[in-house]
Amino acid sequence: MHRIKDTILSIRISNKTLQDLEFPTVLKQAQEYCLTSLGKEKIAESKPMIDEEILSKELSYVDEYLSSFENENRIPSHGFDDISSEVQKLKIENSFIESSSFLKIAQLSNTVNFQLKFLKKFKDVFPNLFELSNAIFYNPEIPNAIKSIIEPSGDIKNDASKALKQIRKDLTYVRGKINQSFNSALSKANASGYLDDIRETVIDNQRVLAVLAMHRRKVGGSVLGSSKSGNIVYIIPKESLKYSNEYSNLMYDEKQEIIAILRRLANNIRPHAPLIESYISYLTHIDFISAKASYARDINALLPKLSSKKEINFKKAFHPLLFRNNKELGLETVDQDIHLNEKQQIVVISGPNAGGKSITLKTVGLLQLMFQAGFLIPVDEKSSTTIFTGILTDIGDNQSIENQLSTYSYRLKNMRNFLQKCNDKTLFLIDEFGTGSDPELGGALAEIFLEEFYSKGSYGIITTHYSNLKVLANELPNVTNANMQFNERTMEPLYKLFIGQAGSSFTFEVAQKIGIPFRLINQAKKRVVSEKVRLDKTISRLQKERNKLQKNSNFLEKQKSESEKLKEQLLEKEQKVQEKLDSFVELYDSNQKMLSLGRKINELFNTYFQTNNKKKLITEFNAWVAAEKIKFAKRNPKPVKSKVAKQKVTEQKKKEEAKIKATEKSVLKDVTKIRKEKKQKENIIAKEKANYVFKINDRVRLIDSNSVGTIESIEKNKVVINFGLFTTKTTTSKLELVEKAK
């Protein structure tokens, strides 16, 4: 079985980063879909991977399992009981386990065997899951061996051994004798008036007489106890005692024989213990895959392309936790388009608070973590991403009381770690970059950090209010400003990321909207450096203009999309017309060839009928055949024999095959649609033919025949057909209409 290596980003991804991006919450939500405790443990241990081959396999498993929810071939249930401890006990020499544990092993084996048969049957539909299952050995012997010994209830079958069969036969006999003797003693004691109203009861699985205490010496037997009041004494009649001892001995013998049977069964199953462990591992892995697929369905996730390029290209991306929460509340979640590549290495997001900067940053980090941990992610199908060997985060209030560090001191320590670990395969995410210190001094240091990350080729997203970082983002070639869109009229956030322009903080506008006196706002404006206010105003004005341009751009994009759609429809029609034309040309050429052959043969036979010269007929026929053979040889040359020529032919064939495959792929959708339409037309024609009432002079043919004849007479469902040289009788059910009678 394909085993997953523990390729974990333990050095490059800290637990703090996992917590910052709420990855444990995703794991906890995915665990809800597990059927087994082992599956939940496996989900809890999930960590991002850097091995591309293993990651691709894991993602393909989840993607295939997700597809099974949407087609008729639903993958069968994989639930099972955790029997790891029982298997460990089974591996001990000369040990045995309880019958209920054996039944769990049988159930486990049957579940795996059913899975293997299913995936083998549908290996074309689930090729990767089939490959995963193909490493598991199909073995019906384990459940068969167990079921031959143990009943579904957990009892050992009578014929499990000759000794057990005899013991149980003797037990039945002795049990009958005990009942017979007890009933006799019961009748006597009851007739003598020695018994209480309840007459009898059961103590230690034995029937006893309920004798009144005053008559206890009058009833022979062994006293087993008395009631709480002491008024009733429980006695085993002496007539039953001799059989009771024999019964106890037989019960002991039965127990020992059952242990011997279970020990023999354990010896038979023990060699399969490693296989049973692989079954547990396989079904745990399937539970792990199934849970991730179910979670993907819940958050509308899919498999983006694993890009060979160094890029993040998330289209219509959602934060999965926010999406799930909003779905429960009936709220809409705004999707984001986020791109990082060689030309857009770092994105600096600015804008007012509560506009969605932090959630956008977290969305990128969490989706990347999920993807590298083998989860499908909620993005558009045209999205793609790569594998990062390190993901670093600095999010939220990181004041460390334990280490007596202020927020800024802690963040500086974090930056030191970033500078040590960042390289061209690192993704860094920093929220409120540079804050915690004097704006001018902290901003200057933040600039230096940003330039250092940039020079190392790291990819990242930062959020900030610092104007100097916005300016720096404009100056560096592959660093881009971005902002969260804001409705400047209502002062409400739109939660939509816009790449290409820094955002205004809207500090005074928001303050005015929430009711801060205009007098105080003006006083605050006077205390701010005028250039800063002008910059903020300029950015705000640019945002308004950009919003207008965005609306025009959206309209033009919509028009372009509709034009492309119309173009595709016209190309599709043109292709269909060309296909029909090619088909007519091919048919015409074929008919012309057949006519030419027919004319030549007719000419030869006419000459023969006139001259009656058989020798001349044969000579001319052979000459004609030889000429046709030469023409055929030219059209269909024999395979070349030289190595160089063969190589050229092979290369040519490969090129042609590649061209054919590309063509097949491009027209596959159209062919499927045409076939569907053709089938519908055929069904309509077939229905019309089935309902057609045949008439005299209709031209018809027998089903599966090419000869066409005319109906001469009809009597009920029997018809006579004239084929010219002969006539035949048949039934209308065997006819196919060619042409209606004129």
C-alpha positions in Angstrom: 0.0 0.0 0.0 1.1 3.5 -0.7 2.4 4.9 2.6 2.6 8.6 3.3 6.0 9.8 4.4 6.1 12.2 7.3 7.5 15.1 5.1 6.5 17.9 7.5 7.5 21.6 7.4 8.4 21.5 11.1 11.3 23.9 10.8 9.7 26.3 8.4 6.1 26.3 9.8 5.8 26.9 13.6 2.9 26.0 15.8 2.4 29.7 16.2 1.9 30.1 12.5 -0.6 27.2 12.4 -2.5 28.9 15.3 -2.3 32.3 13.6 -3.9 31.0 10.4 -6.4 28.8 12.4 -5.3 25.6 10.7 -6.2 23.5 13.9 -9.8 24.7 13.5 -9.9 23.4 10.0 -8.6 20.0 11.2 -11.3 20.0 13.9 -14.0 20.7 11.4 -12.7 18.0 9.1 -12.7 15.5 11.9 -16.5 15.8 12.1 -16.7 13.8 8.9 -14.5 10.8 10.1 -16.2 7.5 10.8 -13.4 6.1 12.9 -11.3 7.2 15.9 -8.2 6.3 14.0 -9.3 8.6 11.1 -9.7 11.5 13.5 -6.3 10.9 14.9 -4.8 10.9 11.4 -6.6 14.2 10.6 -5.3 15.7 13.9 -1.7 14.8 12.9 -2.0 16.4 9.4 0.8 18.8 8.6 1.8 20.6 5.4 4.1 18.6 3.0 6.9 19.6 0.6 7.2 16.3 -1.3 5.5 17.1 -4.6 4.9 13.5 -5.6 3.3 12.5 -2.3 1.2 15.7 -2.2 -0.1 15.2 -5.7 -1.1 11.7 -4.9 -2.9 12.7 -1.7 -4.7 15.5 -3.5 -5.8 13.2 -6.3 -7.2 10.7 -3.8 -9.4 13.4 -2.2 -10.4 14.8 -5.6 -11.5 11.3 -6.9 -13.4 10.6 -3.6 -15.2 14.0 -4.0 -16.2 13.1 -7.5 -17.8 9.9 -6.2 -20.4 12.1 -4.4 -21.6 13.4 -7.7 -21.8 10.2 -9.8 -23.7 7.0 -9.5 -20.6 5.0 -8.5 -20.6 6.0 -4.8 -17.6 4.5 -3.0 -18.9 1.9 -0.4 -18.7 2.5 3.4 -15.4 2.0 5.1 -16.4 2.2 8.8 -14.7 -0.3 11.1 -14.0 -0.8 14.9 -10.5 -0.1 16.1 -9.0 -3.6 16.8 -5.4 -2.6 17.0 -5.0 -3.9 20.6 -6.7 -7.2 19.7 -4.4 -7.7 16.7 -1.4 -7.0 19.0 -2.6 -9.7 21.4 -3.3 -12.1 18.5 0.4 -11.8 17.4 1.5 -13.3 20.8 2.3 -17.0 20.3 -0.4 -19.5 21.7 -2.7 -16.6 22.7 -6.4 -16.2 21.8 -8.9 -13.4 21.6 -12.6 -13.3 22.4 -15.2 -14.4 19.7 -16.5 -10.8 19.5 -13.0 -9.6 18.5 -12.8 -12.3 15.8 -16.1 -11.1 14.4 -14.6 -7.5 14.2 -11.7 -8.9 12.3 -14.0 -10.7 9.9 -16.1 -7.5 9.4 -12.9 -5.5 8.8 -11.7 -8.1 6.2 -15.1 -8.1 4.5 -15.1 -4.3 4.3 -11.6 -4.2 2.8 -12.4 -7.0 0.3 -15.6 -5.2 -0.8 -13.6 -1.9 -1.3 -11.0 -3.8 -3.3 -13.6 -5.4 -5.6 -15.4 -2.1 -6.1 -12.2 -0.1 -7.0 -11.1 -2.9 -9.3 -14.4 -2.7 -11.1 -14.2 1.1 -11.4 -10.5 1.5 -11.8 -11.0 3.7 -14.9 -13.2 6.1 -12.8 -10.9 6.1 -9.8 -7.4 5.3 -11.1 -5.5 6.7 -8.2 -7.7 5.2 -5.5 -7.4 1.9 -7.3 -3.6 2.2 -7.3 -3.8 2.8 -3.5 -6.0 -0.3 -3.0 -4.0 -2.4 -5.5 -1.2 -2.8 -3.0 -3.6 -4.5 -0.5 -4.0 -8.3 -0.7 -7.5 -9.6 -1.3 -8.1 -12.4 1.2 -11.5 -14.0 1.8 -10.0 -16.8 3.9 -9.9 -14.7 7.0 -13.6 -14.0 7.3 -14.5 -17.5 6.0 -12.4 -19.2 8.7 -14.0 -17.0 11.4 -17.6 -17.5 10.2 -17.1 -21.3 10.0 -16.5 -21.3 13.8 -18.4 -18.3 15.2 -22.1 -17.4 14.9 -23.0 -13.7 14.0 -24.2 -13.5 17.6 -20.7 -14.3 18.9 -21.6 -17.9 20.1 -19.3 -20.7 19.0 -21.0 -23.1 16.6 -21.9 -26.6 17.8 -19.9 -28.2 15.0 -16.8 -26.2 15.7 -15.4 -29.4 17.1 -16.6 -33.0 17.8 -15.9 -32.6 21.5 -17.9 -29.4 21.8 -20.8 -31.0 19.9 -20.8 -34.0 22.3 -20.5 -31.7 25.4 -23.5 -29.7 24.4 -25.4 -32.8 23.6 -24.7 -34.0 27.1 -25.6 -30.6 28.6 -29.0 -30.8 26.9 -29.5 -34.2 28.3 -28.5 -33.3 31.9 -30.5 -30.0 31.7 -33.6 -32.1 30.8 -32.9 -34.4 33.8 -32.5 -31.4 36.1 -35.8 -29.9 35.0 -37.5 -33.2 35.3 -36.3 -33.9 38.8 -36.9 -30.3 39.9 -40.5 -30.3 38.6 -41.1 -33.5 40.5 -39.8 -32.1 43.8 -41.7 -28.8 43.1 -45.0 -30.7 42.7 -44.4 -32.7 46.0 -43.4 -29.7 48.1 -46.3 -27.6 46.7 -48.8 -30.4 47.4 -47.5 -30.5 51.0 -47.9 -26.7 51.4 -44.2 -26.1 52.1 -43.7 -23.4 49.4 -44.3 -19.7 49.3 -46.6 -18.1 46.7 -43.7 -17.5 44.3 -43.0 -21.3 44.5 -39.5 -21.0 42.7 -36.8 -18.6 41.6 -33.3 -18.7 40.1 -30.0 -18.2 42.0 -26.6 -18.5 40.4 -28.3 -19.7 37.2 -30.0 -22.6 39.1 -33.6 -23.2 39.7 -34.4 -23.3 43.5 -37.5 -23.9 45.6 -38.9 -20.9 47.5 -39.6 -22.8 50.8 -41.3 -21.2 53.8 -38.7 -21.0 56.6 -40.9 -23.0 59.0 -40.8 -26.0 56.7 -37.2 -25.9 55.6 -36.2 -29.1 57.4 -39.1 -31.0 55.7 -37.6 -30.4 52.2 -34.5 -32.3 51.5 -31.7 -30.5 49.5 -29.0 -27.9 49.7 -29.8 -24.4 51.0 -28.5 -21.6 48.7 -29.8 -18.6 50.7 -32.8 -16.8 52.1 -34.9 -13.7 51.5 -34.1 -10.4 53.3 -37.0 -10.9 55.8 -35.8 -14.5 56.4 -39.4 -15.8 55.7 -38.3 -17.7 52.6 -35.4 -20.2 52.3 -34.1 -21.1 48.8 -33.3 -24.8 48.4 -32.0 -27.0 45.6 -34.0 -30.3 45.8 -31.8 -33.3 46.6 -33.2 -35.0 43.5 -31.6 -32.3 41.3 -28.3 -32.0 43.2 -26.6 -35.1 41.6 -27.4 -33.7 38.2 -26.3 -30.2 39.1 -22.8 -31.3 39.8 -22.6 -33.1 36.6 -24.0 -30.0 34.8 -21.3 -27.8 36.4 -18.6 -30.1 35.2 -20.0 -30.1 31.7 -20.2 -26.3 31.7 -16.5 -26.2 32.7 -15.7 -28.7 30.0 -17.6 -26.5 27.4 -15.7 -23.4 28.5 -12.3 -25.2 28.2 -13.2 -26.6 24.8 -14.3 -23.1 23.5 -10.9 -21.7 24.7 -9.2 -24.5 22.8 -11.2 -23.8 19.6 -10.5 -20.0 19.9 -6.8 -20.8 20.4 -6.8 -23.0 17.2 -8.6 -20.3 15.3 -6.0 -17.7 16.5 -3.2 -20.0 15.3 -4.9 -20.1 11.9 -5.4 -16.3 11.7 -2.0 -15.3 13.3 0.0 -15.6 10.1 -2.4 -13.0 8.6 -1.8 -10.5 11.4 0.5 -8.2 9.3 -2.2 -8.3 6.5 -4.9 -7.3 9.1 -2.7 -4.4 10.3 -2.4 -3.3 6.7 -6.2 -3.5 6.4 -6.5 -1.2 9.5 -4.0 1.2 8.0 -5.7 1.2 4.6 -9.2 1.9 6.0 -7.8 4.6 8.3 -6.3 6.2 5.2 -9.6 5.9 3.3 -11.5 7.4 6.3 -8.9 10.3 6.3 -9.5 10.8 2.5 -13.3 10.5 2.8 -13.4 13.1 5.6 -11.3 15.6 3.6 -13.6 15.0 0.6 -16.7 15.6 2.7 -15.2 18.7 4.2 -14.4 19.9 0.6 -18.0 19.4 -0.4 -19.1 21.4 2.6 -16.9 24.5 1.8 -17.3 24.2 -2.0 -13.6 23.3 -2.4 -11.9 21.8 -5.4 -8.4 20.9 -6.6 -6.4 23.8 -8.1 -3.5 23.2 -10.5 -0.2 22.4 -8.8 2.0 24.8 -10.8 5.6 24.2 -11.8 6.1 27.9 -11.7 6.6 29.9 -8.5 3.2 31.5 -8.1 0.0 31.8 -6.2 -3.0 32.4 -8.4 -6.2 32.2 -6.3 -9.3 33.2 -8.1 -12.6 33.6 -6.3 -11.0 32.4 -3.1 -12.9 32.2 0.2 -11.7 31.9 3.7 -13.1 28.4 4.6 -14.0 29.2 8.2 -15.6 32.5 7.4 -17.5 30.8 4.5 -18.8 28.0 6.8 -19.8 30.5 9.5 -21.6 32.8 7.0 -23.4 29.8 5.4 -24.8 28.9 8.8 -26.0 32.5 9.3 -27.3 32.8 5.8 -24.8 35.5 4.9 -22.9 36.1 1.7 -19.1 35.7 1.7 -17.1 38.0 -0.6 -14.6 36.1 -2.8 -11.1 37.5 -3.5 -8.7 37.3 -6.5 -5.1 37.1 -5.1 -2.0 36.7 -7.3 1.7 36.4 -6.4 4.3 35.8 -9.1 7.6 36.9 -10.4 6.2 40.3 -11.5 4.1 40.7 -8.3 6.3 39.3 -5.6 5.0 41.2 -2.6 1.6 42.8 -2.1 1.2 45.7 0.3 -2.5 46.1 1.4 -3.6 49.3 2.9 -6.9 51.0 3.8 -9.2 51.6 6.8 -9.6 49.2 9.7 -12.4 46.6 9.6 -12.2 46.6 5.8 -11.0 43.0 5.5 -7.2 43.4 5.1 -6.4 40.8 7.8 -8.9 38.3 6.6 -7.6 38.6 3.1 -4.0 37.9 4.3 -5.2 35.0 6.4 -7.1 33.6 3.5 -3.9 33.3 1.4 -2.0 31.7 4.3 -4.7 29.2 5.3 -5.5 28.1 1.8 -1.8 27.5 1.1 -1.5 25.5 4.4 -4.5 23.4 3.5 -3.4 22.7 0.0 0.1 21.6 1.2 -1.6 19.4 3.8 -3.6 17.6 1.1 -6.9 19.4 1.4 -9.0 20.8 -1.5 -9.5 24.5 -1.2 -12.5 26.9 -2.0 -11.2 28.6 -5.1 -12.2 28.8 -8.8 -11.2 25.8 -11.0 -8.8 28.0 -13.0 -6.7 28.7 -9.8 -3.2 27.4 -9.3 -0.4 27.5 -6.7 3.0 26.1 -6.0 4.8 24.5 -3.0 6.5 26.7 -0.4 9.2 25.2 1.9 8.4 27.8 4.5 5.4 29.9 5.6 6.1 32.6 8.2 3.4 34.8 9.9 3.3 37.7 12.2 -0.4 38.3 12.9 -2.3 39.8 15.8 -1.2 41.2 19.2 2.0 39.3 20.0 2.7 40.9 23.4 4.7 38.3 25.4 3.9 38.6 29.2 5.8 35.4 29.9 9.0 36.7 28.3 8.3 40.3 29.5 8.4 41.6 25.9 6.3 44.4 24.5 4.4 44.0 21.3 7.1 45.9 19.3 10.0 44.0 21.0 8.3 40.7 20.2 7.7 41.7 16.6 11.3 42.8 16.2 12.3 39.4 17.5 9.9 37.8 15.0 11.5 39.9 12.2 14.9 38.6 13.2 13.6 35.1 12.7 12.1 36.1 9.4 15.4 37.5 8.1 17.2 34.3 9.1 14.6 31.9 7.5 13.4 33.8 4.4 14.5 32.6 1.0 13.1 32.4 -2.5 10.8 29.5 -1.5 9.3 31.2 1.5 5.8 32.8 1.9 5.6 35.5 4.6 2.4 37.1 5.9 2.6 40.2 8.2 -0.4 42.0 9.6 0.0 45.7 10.5 3.6 45.8 9.4 5.8 48.2 11.4 3.4 49.1 14.1 4.2 49.2 17.8 6.7 52.0 17.8 7.2 55.6 16.7 5.6 55.9 13.2 8.6 57.5 11.6 11.3 55.3 13.2 9.2 52.1 13.0 8.2 52.9 9.5 11.9 53.4 8.5 12.9 50.0 10.0 9.9 48.4 8.3 11.1 49.8 4.9 14.5 48.1 5.4 12.9 44.8 6.4 10.6 44.9 3.3 13.6 45.6 1.0 15.5 42.7 2.6 12.6 40.3 2.0 12.3 41.6 -1.5 16.0 41.1 -2.3 15.9 37.5 -1.0 13.1 36.7 -3.5 10.5 35.8 -0.9 6.8 36.1 -1.7 4.5 37.8 0.8 1.5 39.9 1.7 1.7 42.6 4.3 -1.0 45.0 5.6 -0.1 48.5 6.8 -1.2 52.1 7.4 2.3 53.5 6.9 2.5 55.9 3.9 6.2 55.3 3.5 5.6 51.6 2.8 3.0 52.5 0.2 5.5 54.8 -1.5 8.2 52.1 -1.3 5.8 49.6 -2.9 5.3 52.0 -5.8 9.1 52.3 -6.2 10.1 48.6 -6.1 9.5 46.9 -9.5 7.9 43.7 -8.3 6.1 45.0 -5.2 2.5 46.1 -5.7 0.1 48.3 -3.7 -3.4 47.0 -3.0 -6.4 48.2 -1.0 -9.6 46.9 0.3 -12.5 48.7 -1.5 -14.5 51.2 0.5 -17.7 52.9 -0.3 -16.7 56.5 0.0 -20.3 57.7 0.0 -21.7 55.4 2.8 -18.3 54.9 4.5 -19.0 51.1 4.5 -16.4 48.5 3.7 -16.9 46.3 0.5 -14.5 43.6 1.6 -13.1 43.4 -2.0 -9.4 43.5 -2.7 -8.2 45.8 -5.5 -4.6 45.3 -6.8 -2.6 48.2 -8.2 -3.3 51.2 -5.9 -2.7 52.0 -2.2 -5.8 52.6 0.0 -6.8 55.7 2.0 -7.3 55.2 5.7 -10.4 57.4 5.5 -9.6 58.3 9.1 -11.4 61.7 9.2 -14.3 60.5 7.0 -15.0 57.5 9.2 -14.7 59.7 12.4 -17.2 62.2 10.9 -19.7 59.4 9.9 -19.8 57.9 13.4 -20.6 61.4 14.9 -17.3 62.9 16.1 -17.9 66.7 16.2 -16.6 68.5 13.0 -14.8 71.0 15.2 -12.6 68.3 16.7 -11.9 66.7 13.4 -10.7 70.1 12.0 -8.5 70.6 15.0 -7.0 67.1 14.4 -6.4 68.0 10.7 -4.5 71.1 11.7 -2.1 69.1 13.8 -1.2 66.7 11.0 1.5 67.6 8.6 -0.2 69.2 5.5 1.6 66.9 3.1 0.2 63.8 4.8 -3.3 65.1 4.5 -2.8 66.0 0.9 -1.4 62.5 0.2 -4.4 60.9 1.9 -6.8 63.2 0.0 -5.0 62.3 -3.3 -5.3 58.6 -2.5 -8.9 59.0 -1.6 -9.6 60.8 -4.9 -7.8 58.2 -6.9 -9.9 55.5 -5.2 -13.1 57.2 -6.3 -11.8 57.5 -9.9 -10.6 53.9 -9.8 -14.1 52.8 -8.7 -15.6 54.4 -11.8 -12.9 52.8 -14.0 -13.6 49.5 -12.3 -17.3 49.7 -13.2 -16.4 50.5 -16.8 -13.9 47.7 -16.8 -16.4 45.2 -15.5 -18.9 46.2 -18.2 -16.3 45.8 -20.9 -15.2 42.5 -19.5 -18.8 41.3 -19.6 -19.1 42.5 -23.2 -15.9 40.7 -24.1 -17.1 37.5 -22.4 -20.4 37.6 -24.4 -18.4 38.2 -27.7 -16.1 35.2 -26.9 -19.2 33.1 -26.2 -20.7 34.1 -29.6 -17.4 33.4 -31.3 -17.2 29.9 -29.8 -20.8 29.2 -31.0 -20.0 30.3 -34.6 -16.8 28.3 -34.6 -18.7 25.3 -33.4 -21.3 25.6 -36.2 -18.5 26.1 -38.7 -16.8 22.9 -37.5 -20.1 20.9 -37.8 -20.7 22.2 -41.3 -17.1 21.2 -42.3 -17.5 17.8 -40.7 -20.7 17.2 -42.7 -19.0 18.5 -45.9 -16.1 16.1 -45.3 -18.5 13.3 -44.8 -20.4 14.0 -48.0 -17.1 14.2 -50.0 -16.0 10.9 -48.5 -19.3 9.3 -49.4 -19.2 10.7 -52.9 -15.7 9.4 -53.5 -16.7 6.0 -52.2 -19.8 5.9 -54.5 -17.7 7.0 -57.5 -15.2 4.3 -56.9 -18.0 1.6 -56.6 -19.6 2.9 -59.9 -16.3 2.7 -61.7 -15.7 -0.8 -60.5 -19.3 -1.8 -61.5 -18.9 -0.2 -65.0 -15.7 -2.1 -65.6 -17.1 -5.5 -64.5 -20.2 -4.8 -66.6 -18.1 -4.0 -69.6 -16.1 -7.2 -69.3 -19.2 -9.3 -69.0 -21.0 -7.7 -72.0 -17.9 -8.4 -74.1 -18.0 -12.0 -72.9 -21.7 -12.5 -73.6 -21.2 -11.1 -77.1 -18.0 -13.1 -78.0 -18.4 -16.0 -75.6 -14.6 -15.9 -75.4 -13.8 -17.1 -71.9 -10.0 -16.9 -72.4 -10.2 -13.2 -73.5 -12.4 -12.5 -70.4 -9.9 -14.0 -68.0 -7.0 -12.2 -69.7 -8.6 -8.8 -69.6 -9.9 -9.4 -66.0 -6.4 -10.3 -64.8 -4.9 -7.3 -66.6 -7.4 -5.0 -64.9 -6.8 -6.5 -61.5 -3.0 -6.1 -61.9 -3.5 -2.4 -62.9 -5.7 -1.9 -59.8 -3.2 -3.6 -57.6 -0.4 -1.2 -58.8 -2.7 1.8 -58.0 -3.4 0.3 -54.6 0.3 -0.2 -53.9 1.0 3.4 -54.7 -1.7 4.6 -52.4 -0.7 2.2 -49.6 3.1 1.7 -49.7 4.7 -1.2 -47.9 6.5 -0.6 -44.6 10.1 0.5 -45.1 12.8 -1.9 -43.9 15.9 0.3 -43.3 16.5 1.6 -39.8 16.8 5.2 -40.8 13.5 5.0 -42.8 11.8 3.1 -40.0 12.9 5.8 -37.5 11.5 8.6 -39.8 8.2 6.7 -40.2 8.0 6.2 -36.4 8.6 9.9 -35.7 6.0 10.8 -38.3 3.5 8.5 -36.7 4.2 10.0 -33.3 3.6 13.5 -34.6 0.4 12.4 -36.3 -0.8 10.6 -33.2 -0.1 13.7 -31.0 -1.9 15.9 -33.6 -4.9 13.4 -33.5 -5.0 13.4 -29.7 -5.0 17.2 -29.6 -7.8 17.3 -32.1 -9.8 14.6 -30.2 -9.4 16.5 -27.0 -10.5 19.8 -28.5 -13.6 18.3 -30.2 -14.5 15.8 -27.5 -17.2 18.0 -26.0 -18.7 18.7 -29.4 -18.7 15.0 -30.4 -20.4 14.1 -27.1 -23.1 16.7 -27.8 -23.6 15.6 -31.4 -23.8 11.9 -30.3 -26.4 12.8 -27.8 -28.5 14.7 -30.4 -28.1 11.9 -32.9 -29.2 9.4 -30.3 -32.3 11.4 -29.5 -33.2 11.7 -33.2 -32.6 7.9 -33.6 -34.9 7.2 -30.7 -37.6 9.4 -32.2 -37.3 7.7 -35.6 -37.3 4.3 -33.9 -40.4 5.2 -32.0 -42.1 6.4 -35.2 -41.1 3.2 -37.0 -42.4 1.0 -34.1 -45.8 2.7 -34.3 -46.0 2.7 -38.1 -48.9 0.6 -39.7 -47.5 -1.1 -42.8 -49.5 -0.8 -46.1 -49.4 -2.6 -49.5 -46.7 -1.2 -51.8 -44.6 0.0 -48.9 -40.9 -0.6 -49.6 -39.4 -2.5 -46.6 -36.5 -4.7 -45.6 -36.0 -7.4 -43.1 -34.2 -6.3 -39.9 -30.4 -6.9 -40.1 -30.8 -7.3 -43.9 -29.8 -5.1 -46.9 -32.3 -6.4 -49.5 -35.3 -4.1 -50.1 -38.7 -5.5 -51.3 -42.3 -4.4 -51.7 -45.3 -5.5 -49.7 -47.7 -7.4 -52.0 -50.3 -8.4 -49.4 -51.1 -8.0 -45.7 -53.2 -10.3 -43.5 -53.3 -9.2 -39.9 -49.6 -9.1 -38.9 -48.5 -11.5 -41.7 -47.2 -10.0 -45.0 -45.9 -11.2 -48.3 -42.8 -9.3 -49.7 -41.7 -9.3 -53.3 -37.9 -9.0 -53.7 -38.1 -9.2 -57.6 -36.6 -12.6 -58.1 -38.5 -14.2 -55.3 -41.2 -13.6 -52.6 -41.2 -14.4 -48.9 -43.6 -14.5 -46.0 -42.9 -12.9 -42.6 -44.4 -10.8 -39.8 -44.6 -7.0 -39.5 -42.4 -7.2 -36.3 -39.5 -8.3 -38.4 -39.8 -5.5 -40.9 -38.1 -2.1 -41.2 -39.7 0.6 -43.3 -37.5 2.0 -46.1 -40.1 4.1 -48.1 -43.8 4.6 -47.7 -46.2 3.6 -50.6 -46.7 6.5 -53.0 
